[in-house]
């Protein structure tokens, strides 16, 4: 098909075939399964949009009484969970640029961001009995899928090897070279040297372009069903087939077909095709299409529940149009049989008249033969047959004179026509020469026009490519701005927490100083008491008891002082950790600003 439709001009229409595997739900699901399932999620949303949403919207546009049915086909939450800001891909991108990030830190951020907050995200219960414990689960259209994040950061940062891609681009196999044609030019290699694009980001961009292409086309869907998992002929596993039908939306399509009106025909086509079932229902002359269709439907005596009349079409429930086609076929068979009977009758009547004429002709021939046999020996008849040729000779002379005069006129006329023919031949020769000159000029103009069109097509391709690059860079810039804003908010929040911690530390230091002054005062009192004890021997026993009480109070104060010192040490450690995190965030912010500046430079360069 593509070879037949091949043209040098820019094509406005094309026929494309998209073949993709379905949802993948294995015992061990990794980064690859998430990308494939995201693609299927978007394609399923595209299918649902055309099969269910547009179907019901058309009912409303046509003015049909219809209550909008929610088939639970909204796949936006799952798609946003994966590819929107602060989604799985966004957090994975962030972790790929954060120093000392691991798969477990990525998983912890996922749990902190989405656990209990997003309806499609769940944290599975860790079970020691299971050999494949999933780290997180996502609710897809086909069911809940558990994913294992081991090795995700390495897989996402795994770029294509430029040397290998350039080698494939120079392959002698045309198909392999076409797959890597973007790496054939040296400018591509130089352009890619200063930037780094992760696998998830590239997958998201390619998927966005694919969906833009699909939404600009008129799609037709083919659903492939696997009958069994053993690759055996004639074996159908009912549960497997039913699960596939439920996952790919076929059952929902059947359900809406039963509830709705899947067959529809414009008024003019309906009247033209089915007026044969009720030829007298619509009077001659101009009749409005809707009114004519209603009159035909009433004459056919169809049930009111089996059809609806819109503003431009007639809608039928499943199976009703097939019944109308059967009735039309029966009516056409009856009409054709009657037509054949009339044709056969006409042909037999014509044959009968011919046979009657032949009978009369035979009688005339017989009569003339009898008369000839009777007259052939009569003397007068013989004399007549001999004189008759002589009468024709006299007439022949007159005819010869007339023919001679006519020949002379024809010769004069021929001479004039010969002169006219020569003049016309000369004019024709001049016109042919002019035609050849004009044809050569036209050919040269066509060649110049073709060259101009080729150059225009090439310029248009380059323009489209540059616009696509600008669009990609704009999207990257938007993502970077969103990440920068998020980082700024996080930094502001951390600075507020640090200020609070500094205030707590100051309060604890003041409390510590106050406790030390109390201890000094208590020690001074103890020394005074000891002096008084030495001076007053009589109250030694009483003073000993007071001294013991003071020592116990001192011990309690020392314990409290030790606890306060431990708290201060703990706060100092926490302060150092927070200062390290602030430094790390500041480094990331500087890196983001640098990358944003690079993007703006590239953008300005492209705009120039």
MINULO-284275 format. One line per field, with one value per residue (C-alpha): residue in one letter; chain; z, x, y. Coordinates in nm, 2 decimals, always signed. Each point is the difference from the previous one (the first is absolute). Last residue first. Example, Ala and Ser with C-alpha at 12.3 -4.5 7.8 and 13.67 -1.06 7.14 Angstrom:
// MINULO-284275
rest: (s,a)
kette: (A,A)
zz: (+0.71,+0.07)
xx: (+1.37,-0.14)
yy: (-0.11,-0.34)
//
This chain:
// MINULO-284275
rest: (x,x,x,x,x,x,x,x,x,x,x,x,x,x,x,x,x,x,x,x,x,x,x,x,x,x,x,x,x,x,x,x,x,x,x,x,x,x,x,x,x,x,x,x,x,x,x,x,x,x,x,x,x,x,x,x,x,x,x,x,x,x,x,x,x,x,x,x,x,x,x,x,x,x,x,x,x,x,x,x,x,x,x,x,x,x,x,x,x,x,x,x,x,x,x,x,x,x,x,x,x,x,x,x,x,x,x,x,x,x,x,x,x,x,x,x,x,x,x,x,x,x,x,x,x,x,x,x,x,x,x,x,x,x,x,x,x,x,x,x,x,x,x,x,x,x,x,x,x,x,x,x,x,x,x,x,x,x,x,x,x,x,x,x,x,x,x,x,x,x,x,x,x,x,x,x,x,x,x,x,x,x,x,x,x,x,x,x,x,x,x,x,x,x,x,x,x,x,x,x,x,x,x,x,x,x,x,x,x,x,x,x,x,x,x,x,x,x,x,x,x,x,x,x,x,x,x,x,x,x,x,x,x,x,x,x,x,x,x,x,x,x,x,x,x,x,x,x,x,x,x,x,x,x,x,x,x,x,x,x,x,x,x,x,x,x,x,x,x,x,x,x,x,x,x,x,x,x,x,x,x,x,x,x,x,x,x,x,x,x,x,x,x,x,x,x,x,x,x,x,x,x,x,x,x,x,x,x,x,x,x,x,x,x,x,x,x,x,x,x,x,x,x,x,x,x,x,x,x,x,x,x,x,x,x,x,x,x,x,x,x,x,x,x,x,x,x,x,x,x,x,x,x,x,x,x,x,x,x,x,x,x,x,x,x,x,x,x,x,x,x,x,x,x,x,x,x,x,x,x,x,x,x,x,x,x,x,x,x,x,x,x,x,x,x,x,x,x,x,x,x,x,x,x,x,x,x,x,x,x,x,x,x,x,x,x,x,x,x,x,x,x,x,x,x,x,x,x,x,x,x,x,x,x,x,x,x,x,x,x,x,x,x,x,x,x,x,x,x,x,x,x,x,x,x,x,x,x,x,x,x,x,x,x,x,x,x,x,x,x,x,x,x,x,x,x,x,x,x,x,x,x,x,x,x,x,x,x,x,x,x,x,x,x,x,x,x,x,x,x,x,x,x,x,x,x,x,x,x,x,x,x,x,x,x,x,x,x,x,x,x,x,x,x,x,x,x,x,x,x,x,x,x,x,x,x,x,x,x,x,x,x,x,x,x,x,x,x,x,x,x,x,x,x,x,x,x,x,x,x,x,x,x,x,x,x,x,x,x,x,x,x,x,x,x,x,x,x,x,x,x,x,x,x,x,x,x,x,x,x,x,x,x,x,x,x,x,x,x,x,x,x,x,x,x,x,x,x)
kette: (A,A,A,A,A,A,A,A,A,A,A,A,A,A,A,A,A,A,A,A,A,A,A,A,A,A,A,A,A,A,A,A,A,A,A,A,A,A,A,A,A,A,A,A,A,A,A,A,A,A,A,A,A,A,A,A,A,A,A,A,A,A,A,A,A,A,A,A,A,A,A,A,A,A,A,A,A,A,A,A,A,A,A,A,A,A,A,A,A,A,A,A,A,A,A,A,A,A,A,A,A,A,A,A,A,A,A,A,A,A,A,A,A,A,A,A,A,A,A,A,A,A,A,A,A,A,A,A,A,A,A,A,A,A,A,A,A,A,A,A,A,A,A,A,A,A,A,A,A,A,A,A,A,A,A,A,A,A,A,A,A,A,A,A,A,A,A,A,A,A,A,A,A,A,A,A,A,A,A,A,A,A,A,A,A,A,A,A,A,A,A,A,A,A,A,A,A,A,A,A,A,A,A,A,A,A,A,A,A,A,A,A,A,A,A,A,A,A,A,A,A,A,A,A,A,A,A,A,A,A,A,A,A,A,A,A,A,A,A,A,A,A,A,A,A,A,A,A,A,A,A,A,A,A,A,A,A,A,A,A,A,A,A,A,A,A,A,A,A,A,A,A,A,A,A,A,A,A,A,A,A,A,A,A,A,A,A,A,A,A,A,A,A,A,A,A,A,A,A,A,A,A,A,A,A,A,A,A,A,A,A,A,A,A,A,A,A,A,A,A,A,A,A,A,A,A,A,A,A,A,A,A,A,A,A,A,A,A,A,A,A,A,A,A,A,A,A,A,A,A,A,A,A,A,A,A,A,A,A,A,A,A,A,A,A,A,A,A,A,A,A,A,A,A,A,A,A,A,A,A,A,A,A,A,A,A,A,A,A,A,A,A,A,A,A,A,A,A,A,A,A,A,A,A,A,A,A,A,A,A,A,A,A,A,A,A,A,A,A,A,A,A,A,A,A,A,A,A,A,A,A,A,A,A,A,A,A,A,A,A,A,A,A,A,A,A,A,A,A,A,A,A,A,A,A,A,A,A,A,A,A,A,A,A,A,A,A,A,A,A,A,A,A,A,A,A,A,A,A,A,A,A,A,A,A,A,A,A,A,A,A,A,A,A,A,A,A,A,A,A,A,A,A,A,A,A,A,A,A,A,A,A,A,A,A,A,A,A,A,A,A,A,A,A,A,A,A,A,A,A,A,A,A,A,A,A,A,A,A,A,A,A,A,A,A,A,A,A,A,A,A,A,A,A,A,A,A,A,A,A,A,A,A,A,A,A,A,A,A,A,A,A,A,A,A,A,A,A,A,A,A,A,A,A,A,A,A,A,A,A,A,A,A,A,A,A,A,A,A,A,A,A,A,A,A,A,A,A)
zz: (+1.65,+0.17,+0.00,+0.17,+0.25,+0.08,+0.03,+0.24,+0.20,+0.03,+0.12,+0.25,+0.13,+0.03,+0.21,+0.21,+0.07,+0.10,+0.23,+0.16,+0.03,+0.18,+0.23,+0.08,+0.09,+0.22,+0.17,+0.06,+0.16,+0.22,+0.10,+0.10,+0.20,+0.18,+0.09,+0.14,+0.20,+0.12,+0.13,+0.18,+0.16,+0.11,+0.15,+0.19,+0.13,+0.13,+0.17,+0.16,+0.13,+0.15,+0.16,+0.14,+0.15,+0.15,+0.15,+0.16,+0.16,+0.12,+0.16,+0.18,+0.14,+0.11,+0.18,+0.18,+0.10,+0.12,+0.24,+0.13,+0.03,+0.19,+0.31,-0.19,-0.13,-0.17,-0.21,-0.11,-0.07,-0.24,-0.16,-0.04,-0.17,-0.24,-0.08,-0.06,-0.25,-0.17,-0.03,-0.16,-0.25,-0.08,-0.05,-0.23,-0.20,-0.03,-0.14,-0.25,-0.11,-0.04,-0.21,-0.22,-0.03,-0.12,-0.25,-0.13,-0.04,-0.19,-0.23,-0.06,-0.10,-0.24,-0.15,-0.06,-0.18,-0.21,-0.09,-0.12,-0.21,-0.15,-0.08,-0.16,-0.21,-0.10,-0.12,-0.19,-0.17,-0.08,-0.17,-0.18,-0.12,-0.12,-0.19,-0.15,-0.11,-0.16,-0.18,-0.11,-0.15,-0.17,-0.14,-0.13,-0.16,-0.16,-0.13,-0.15,-0.15,-0.15,-0.14,-0.16,-0.14,-0.15,-0.16,-0.14,-0.13,-0.16,-0.16,-0.11,-0.15,-0.19,-0.12,-0.11,-0.19,-0.17,-0.08,-0.15,-0.22,-0.12,-0.06,-0.21,-0.20,-0.05,-0.11,-0.26,-0.11,-0.03,-0.20,-0.24,-0.02,-0.06,-0.29,-0.15,+0.05,-0.18,-0.30,+0.00,+0.01,-0.31,-0.18,+0.10,-0.13,-0.33,-0.02,+0.10,-0.29,-0.24,+0.14,-0.06,-0.36,-0.03,+0.16,-0.23,-0.30,+0.14,+0.04,-0.36,-0.11,+0.22,-0.15,-0.35,+0.10,+0.15,-0.33,-0.19,+0.25,-0.04,-0.36,+0.09,+0.28,-0.26,-0.19,+0.32,+0.02,-0.36,+0.05,+0.33,-0.15,-0.31,+0.22,+0.20,-0.31,-0.11,+0.32,+0.12,+0.32,+0.09,+0.20,+0.18,+0.08,+0.14,+0.23,+0.13,+0.07,+0.21,+0.19,+0.09,+0.12,+0.22,+0.15,+0.08,+0.18,+0.22,+0.06,+0.12,+0.25,+0.13,+0.05,+0.18,+0.23,+0.07,+0.10,+0.23,+0.15,+0.05,+0.17,+0.23,+0.10,+0.08,+0.20,+0.20,+0.06,+0.13,+0.24,+0.12,+0.05,+0.20,+0.22,+0.06,+0.07,+0.27,+0.16,+0.00,+0.15,+0.28,+0.07,+0.00,+0.24,+0.23,-0.01,+0.09,+0.31,+0.13,+0.24,+0.08,-0.28,-0.03,-0.28,-0.09,-0.04,+0.30,+0.17,-0.05,+0.24,-0.07,+0.16,+0.29,-0.24,-0.14,-0.38,-0.20,-0.34,-0.08,+0.32,-0.08,-0.35,+0.13,+0.26,-0.28,-0.22,+0.29,+0.08,-0.37,-0.07,-0.29,-0.35,-0.26,-0.01,+0.31,+0.25,+0.13,-0.35,-0.06,+0.34,-0.01,-0.31,+0.20,+0.18,-0.19,-0.12,+0.32,+0.23,-0.21,+0.01,+0.38,+0.09,+0.14,+0.35,+0.15,+0.35,+0.18,+0.38,+0.28,-0.19,-0.18,+0.34,+0.14,-0.31,+0.02,+0.37,-0.07,-0.27,+0.24,-0.03,+0.35,+0.01,-0.33,+0.11,+0.33,-0.19,-0.23,+0.29,+0.19,-0.30,-0.09,-0.37,-0.16,-0.37,-0.09,+0.28,+0.10,+0.37,+0.14,-0.15,-0.23,-0.03,-0.11,-0.25,+0.00,-0.32,+0.03,-0.27,+0.04,-0.19,+0.06,+0.18,+0.34,-0.10,-0.10,+0.32,+0.19,-0.18,+0.08,+0.37,+0.00,-0.15,+0.26,+0.29,-0.12,-0.03,+0.36,+0.14,-0.18,+0.13,-0.21,+0.05,-0.16,-0.11,-0.24,-0.17,-0.23,-0.11,-0.09,-0.18,-0.19,-0.12,-0.20,-0.01,+0.36,-0.10,-0.27,+0.27,-0.10,-0.37,+0.00,+0.15,-0.27,-0.29,+0.09,-0.10,+0.35,+0.05,+0.25,+0.19,+0.05,+0.11,+0.26,+0.12,+0.04,+0.17,+0.26,+0.09,+0.35,+0.32,+0.26,+0.04,+0.01,+0.27,+0.21,-0.03,+0.11,+0.26,-0.01,+0.01,-0.13,+0.10,-0.26,+0.09,-0.28,-0.38,+0.03,+0.23,+0.38,+0.09,+0.27,+0.19,+0.12,-0.12,+0.18,-0.24,+0.20,+0.21,+0.34,+0.17,-0.07,-0.03,-0.02,-0.31,-0.02,-0.21,-0.28,-0.21,+0.26,+0.07,+0.35,+0.21,-0.13,-0.27,+0.09,+0.30,-0.16,-0.32,+0.19,+0.18,-0.33,-0.14,+0.32,-0.04,-0.36,+0.10,+0.00,+0.10,-0.21,-0.13,-0.38,-0.05,+0.31,-0.16,-0.32,+0.21,+0.19,-0.33,-0.15,+0.30,+0.03,+0.17,-0.33,-0.23,-0.16,+0.23,+0.24,-0.28,-0.22,+0.28,+0.10,-0.37,-0.07,+0.02,-0.13,+0.28,-0.24,+0.09,-0.19,-0.13,+0.00,-0.35,-0.17,-0.35,-0.10,-0.27,+0.19,+0.31,-0.17,-0.16,+0.35,+0.09,-0.28,+0.05,+0.36,-0.06,-0.30,-0.09,+0.35,+0.11,-0.27,+0.07,+0.37,-0.09,-0.20,+0.29,+0.24,-0.25,-0.02,+0.38,+0.02,-0.23,+0.20,+0.33,-0.14,-0.10,+0.35,+0.17,+0.05,+0.15,+0.02,-0.33,-0.10,-0.35,-0.15,-0.38,-0.27,-0.27,-0.37,-0.15,-0.37,-0.20,-0.31,-0.11,-0.09,-0.06,-0.18,-0.10,-0.36,-0.13,-0.01,+0.13,+0.01,-0.17,+0.21,+0.32,-0.10)
xx: (+1.83,-0.29,+0.21,+0.29,-0.23,-0.15,+0.35,+0.11,-0.33,+0.07,+0.35,-0.13,-0.25,+0.28,+0.20,-0.30,-0.07,+0.37,-0.02,-0.31,+0.15,+0.30,-0.23,-0.19,+0.32,+0.11,-0.34,+0.03,+0.34,-0.14,-0.29,+0.25,+0.21,-0.31,-0.11,+0.34,-0.01,-0.35,+0.12,+0.29,-0.23,-0.24,+0.29,+0.11,-0.35,-0.01,+0.34,-0.13,-0.30,+0.22,+0.22,-0.31,-0.11,+0.34,+0.00,-0.34,+0.14,+0.30,-0.22,-0.20,+0.31,+0.13,-0.33,+0.03,+0.36,-0.11,-0.24,+0.26,+0.26,-0.22,+0.23,+0.32,-0.09,+0.30,+0.09,-0.36,-0.03,+0.29,-0.15,-0.33,+0.18,+0.16,-0.33,-0.16,+0.28,-0.06,-0.37,+0.07,+0.24,-0.26,-0.27,+0.24,+0.06,-0.37,-0.06,+0.28,-0.16,-0.34,+0.15,+0.17,-0.32,-0.19,+0.28,-0.02,-0.38,+0.04,+0.26,-0.24,-0.28,+0.23,+0.11,-0.37,-0.06,+0.31,-0.13,-0.33,+0.17,+0.23,-0.30,-0.19,+0.31,+0.04,-0.36,+0.04,+0.32,-0.18,-0.29,+0.25,+0.19,-0.32,-0.10,+0.35,-0.02,-0.34,+0.14,+0.30,-0.23,-0.21,+0.31,+0.13,-0.34,+0.00,+0.35,-0.11,-0.31,+0.22,+0.25,-0.29,-0.15,+0.34,+0.03,-0.36,+0.08,+0.32,-0.19,-0.28,+0.26,+0.16,-0.34,-0.08,+0.33,-0.07,-0.35,+0.13,+0.24,-0.27,-0.24,+0.27,+0.06,-0.37,-0.04,+0.27,-0.15,-0.34,+0.13,+0.16,-0.32,-0.20,+0.23,-0.04,-0.38,-0.02,+0.20,-0.23,-0.31,+0.12,+0.07,-0.34,-0.18,+0.18,-0.10,-0.36,-0.02,+0.13,-0.24,-0.30,+0.10,+0.04,-0.34,-0.17,+0.16,-0.10,-0.37,+0.00,+0.14,-0.25,-0.29,+0.12,+0.05,-0.35,-0.15,+0.19,-0.10,-0.38,+0.02,+0.18,-0.26,-0.28,+0.21,+0.02,-0.38,-0.06,+0.13,-0.20,-0.31,+0.01,+0.03,-0.29,-0.21,+0.08,-0.11,+0.23,+0.12,-0.35,-0.15,+0.33,+0.04,-0.36,+0.06,+0.33,-0.18,-0.27,+0.25,+0.20,-0.31,-0.10,+0.35,-0.02,-0.33,+0.15,+0.31,-0.20,-0.19,+0.33,+0.13,-0.31,+0.04,+0.37,-0.10,-0.27,+0.26,+0.25,-0.27,-0.11,+0.36,+0.06,-0.32,+0.08,+0.36,-0.13,-0.24,+0.28,+0.22,-0.27,-0.05,+0.38,+0.03,-0.28,+0.17,+0.34,-0.16,-0.16,+0.34,+0.17,-0.26,+0.06,+0.38,-0.07,-0.19,+0.28,+0.16,-0.22,-0.06,+0.08,-0.14,+0.22,+0.00,-0.19,-0.06,-0.27,+0.02,-0.05,-0.09,-0.21,-0.26,-0.07,+0.01,-0.33,+0.17,-0.24,+0.09,+0.37,-0.06,-0.20,+0.28,+0.26,-0.20,-0.04,+0.37,+0.10,-0.25,-0.23,+0.04,-0.24,-0.18,-0.17,+0.19,-0.18,-0.08,+0.33,+0.01,+0.28,+0.16,+0.04,+0.28,+0.32,-0.08,-0.18,+0.27,+0.28,-0.18,-0.07,+0.36,+0.04,+0.09,+0.08,+0.14,-0.31,+0.06,-0.06,+0.11,+0.28,+0.11,+0.04,+0.17,+0.26,+0.04,+0.07,+0.25,+0.19,+0.35,+0.01,-0.34,+0.05,+0.34,-0.14,-0.28,+0.26,+0.21,-0.30,-0.14,+0.32,-0.04,+0.18,-0.04,+0.37,+0.25,+0.23,-0.01,-0.12,-0.34,-0.24,+0.21,-0.23,+0.10,-0.21,-0.01,-0.09,-0.07,+0.12,-0.08,+0.32,+0.10,-0.04,+0.24,+0.28,-0.02,+0.00,+0.32,+0.17,-0.09,+0.14,+0.33,+0.03,-0.08,+0.24,+0.28,-0.07,-0.01,+0.33,+0.19,+0.13,+0.34,+0.12,+0.33,+0.11,-0.34,+0.06,+0.34,-0.13,-0.30,+0.22,+0.21,-0.29,-0.11,-0.13,-0.36,+0.00,+0.02,-0.32,+0.05,+0.35,-0.13,-0.28,+0.24,+0.26,+0.34,+0.04,+0.13,-0.27,+0.08,+0.36,-0.12,-0.23,+0.29,+0.23,-0.28,-0.08,-0.36,-0.05,-0.04,-0.10,-0.35,+0.13,+0.26,-0.26,-0.25,+0.24,-0.23,-0.33,-0.24,-0.35,-0.34,-0.28,-0.36,-0.24,-0.04,-0.09,+0.30,+0.01,+0.36,+0.19,+0.32,+0.31,-0.12,+0.13,+0.09,+0.07,-0.31,+0.00,+0.18,-0.28,+0.03,-0.34,-0.04,+0.02,-0.29,-0.03,-0.31,-0.21,+0.28,+0.06,+0.03,+0.35,+0.07,+0.29,+0.15,-0.02,+0.15,+0.28,+0.08,+0.01,+0.25,+0.21,-0.01,+0.11,+0.30,+0.10,+0.36,-0.01,-0.34,-0.02,-0.17,-0.21,-0.17,-0.08,-0.15,-0.21,-0.13,-0.06,-0.20,-0.20,+0.10,-0.09,-0.21,+0.13,-0.09,-0.28,-0.14,-0.06,-0.16,-0.23,-0.09,-0.14,-0.36,-0.18,-0.25,-0.28,-0.18,-0.33,-0.14,-0.38,-0.13,-0.29,+0.13,+0.06,+0.26,+0.28,-0.10,+0.02,+0.33,+0.14,-0.09,+0.21,+0.28,+0.04,-0.03,+0.19,+0.21,+0.11,+0.02,+0.25,+0.21,+0.00,+0.10,+0.29,+0.10,-0.01,+0.18,+0.29,+0.01,+0.00,+0.30,+0.20,-0.09,+0.09,+0.35,+0.06,-0.06,-0.27,+0.09,-0.30,-0.12,-0.27,+0.06,-0.28,-0.04,+0.27,+0.00,-0.07,-0.07,-0.09,+0.01,-0.19,+0.09,-0.16,+0.13,+0.32,+0.26,+0.09,+0.25,-0.27,-0.04,-0.36,+0.07,+0.31,-0.19,-0.27)
yy: (+3.25,-0.19,-0.32,+0.18,+0.16,-0.34,-0.15,+0.28,-0.04,-0.37,+0.06,+0.26,-0.26,-0.26,+0.26,+0.09,-0.37,-0.06,+0.30,-0.13,-0.34,+0.15,+0.20,-0.31,-0.18,+0.30,+0.00,-0.38,+0.06,+0.28,-0.23,-0.27,+0.25,+0.13,-0.35,-0.07,+0.33,-0.09,-0.34,+0.17,+0.25,-0.28,-0.19,+0.32,+0.05,-0.36,+0.05,+0.32,-0.18,-0.27,+0.27,+0.17,-0.33,-0.06,+0.35,-0.06,-0.32,+0.19,+0.27,-0.27,-0.15,+0.34,+0.07,-0.33,+0.08,+0.34,-0.15,-0.24,+0.27,+0.24,+0.02,+0.02,+0.34,+0.16,-0.30,-0.04,+0.37,-0.03,-0.31,+0.19,+0.29,-0.25,-0.16,+0.34,+0.07,-0.33,+0.07,+0.34,-0.16,-0.27,+0.27,+0.19,-0.32,-0.06,+0.35,-0.05,-0.33,+0.16,+0.28,-0.27,-0.19,+0.31,+0.08,-0.36,+0.02,+0.33,-0.16,-0.29,+0.24,+0.18,-0.33,-0.10,+0.33,-0.05,-0.35,+0.14,+0.26,-0.26,-0.23,+0.29,+0.09,-0.37,-0.01,+0.32,-0.14,-0.32,+0.20,+0.21,-0.31,-0.15,+0.31,+0.02,-0.36,+0.07,+0.31,-0.21,-0.26,+0.27,+0.17,-0.33,-0.07,+0.35,-0.07,-0.33,+0.16,+0.28,-0.25,-0.20,+0.33,+0.10,-0.34,+0.02,+0.36,-0.13,-0.28,+0.24,+0.23,-0.28,-0.12,+0.36,+0.03,-0.33,+0.11,+0.33,-0.19,-0.23,+0.29,+0.18,-0.32,-0.05,+0.36,-0.04,-0.33,+0.16,+0.30,-0.25,-0.20,+0.32,+0.09,-0.34,+0.01,+0.33,-0.14,-0.31,+0.23,+0.18,-0.32,-0.14,+0.32,-0.04,-0.37,+0.09,+0.24,-0.26,-0.26,+0.23,+0.04,-0.37,-0.07,+0.24,-0.17,-0.34,+0.11,+0.11,-0.33,-0.19,+0.18,-0.08,-0.36,-0.02,+0.12,-0.26,-0.28,+0.08,-0.10,-0.32,-0.10,-0.04,-0.25,-0.22,-0.03,-0.11,-0.36,-0.07,+0.15,-0.22,-0.31,+0.11,+0.05,-0.35,-0.18,-0.28,+0.18,+0.11,-0.30,-0.08,+0.37,+0.02,-0.30,+0.15,+0.33,-0.18,-0.21,+0.31,+0.18,-0.30,-0.02,+0.38,-0.04,-0.28,+0.20,+0.30,-0.23,-0.14,+0.35,+0.10,-0.30,+0.09,+0.35,-0.14,-0.24,+0.29,+0.22,-0.28,-0.08,+0.37,+0.03,-0.32,+0.12,+0.33,-0.18,-0.22,+0.31,+0.17,-0.31,-0.04,+0.38,-0.03,-0.30,+0.17,+0.31,-0.20,-0.17,+0.34,+0.13,-0.30,+0.07,+0.36,-0.11,-0.23,+0.24,+0.30,+0.25,+0.38,+0.21,+0.30,+0.38,+0.14,-0.33,-0.27,-0.29,-0.37,-0.33,+0.14,+0.14,-0.34,-0.01,+0.03,+0.04,+0.28,+0.18,-0.02,+0.13,+0.30,+0.07,-0.01,+0.24,+0.24,+0.00,+0.04,+0.29,-0.08,+0.13,-0.14,-0.34,-0.13,-0.22,-0.31,-0.14,-0.17,-0.17,-0.27,+0.17,+0.31,-0.19,+0.10,+0.35,+0.10,-0.13,+0.16,+0.34,-0.03,-0.09,-0.36,-0.12,-0.34,-0.03,+0.12,-0.03,-0.25,-0.30,+0.18,+0.14,-0.35,-0.13,+0.27,-0.06,-0.36,+0.09,+0.24,-0.15,-0.14,-0.16,-0.18,-0.11,-0.14,-0.18,-0.16,-0.12,-0.13,-0.19,-0.18,-0.09,-0.29,-0.06,+0.05,-0.01,+0.29,-0.11,+0.34,-0.03,+0.19,+0.32,+0.28,+0.27,+0.32,+0.20,+0.37,+0.26,+0.36,+0.32,+0.20,+0.32,-0.16,-0.28,+0.24,+0.20,-0.34,-0.10,+0.33,-0.03,-0.36,+0.11,+0.28,-0.24,-0.26,+0.26,+0.12,-0.35,-0.10,+0.29,+0.29,+0.15,+0.32,+0.14,-0.28,-0.04,+0.29,-0.11,-0.35,+0.14,+0.24,-0.29,-0.14,-0.36,-0.01,+0.10,-0.28,-0.27,-0.19,+0.08,-0.15,-0.32,-0.02,+0.08,-0.27,+0.14,+0.14,+0.36,+0.08,-0.32,+0.12,+0.35,-0.18,-0.21,+0.30,+0.21,-0.27,+0.04,+0.14,-0.22,+0.26,-0.15,-0.35,+0.09,+0.18,-0.29,-0.27,-0.15,+0.18,-0.30,+0.07,-0.14,+0.02,+0.06,-0.08,+0.04,+0.37,+0.05,+0.04,+0.04,-0.20,+0.07,-0.19,-0.35,-0.30,-0.28,-0.32,+0.03,-0.17,+0.29,+0.24,+0.37,+0.17,+0.19,+0.38,+0.13,+0.26,+0.04,+0.20,+0.24,+0.15,-0.31,-0.06,+0.25,+0.24,-0.17,-0.35,+0.13,+0.17,-0.32,-0.19,+0.25,-0.02,-0.38,+0.00,+0.21,+0.37,+0.08,+0.32,+0.12,+0.01,-0.35,+0.06,+0.30,-0.20,-0.28,+0.25,+0.14,-0.35,-0.12,+0.32,+0.33,+0.17,-0.22,-0.32,-0.30,+0.12,+0.22,-0.31,-0.19,+0.28,+0.07,-0.35,+0.09,-0.31,-0.05,-0.07,+0.32,+0.00,+0.34,-0.02,+0.01,+0.17,+0.06,+0.36,-0.09,+0.18,-0.20,-0.33,+0.11,+0.06,-0.36,-0.14,+0.25,-0.12,-0.37,-0.13,+0.30,+0.11,-0.36,-0.09,+0.31,-0.09,-0.35,+0.14,+0.22,-0.30,-0.22,+0.24,+0.02,-0.38,-0.02,+0.26,-0.17,-0.34,+0.13,+0.14,-0.33,-0.26,-0.34,-0.24,+0.14,+0.24,+0.14,+0.20,-0.05,-0.03,+0.27,+0.02,+0.34,+0.00,+0.33,+0.11,+0.35,+0.33,+0.36,-0.11,+0.25,-0.04,-0.25,-0.27,-0.36,-0.11,-0.33,-0.06,+0.08,-0.25)
//
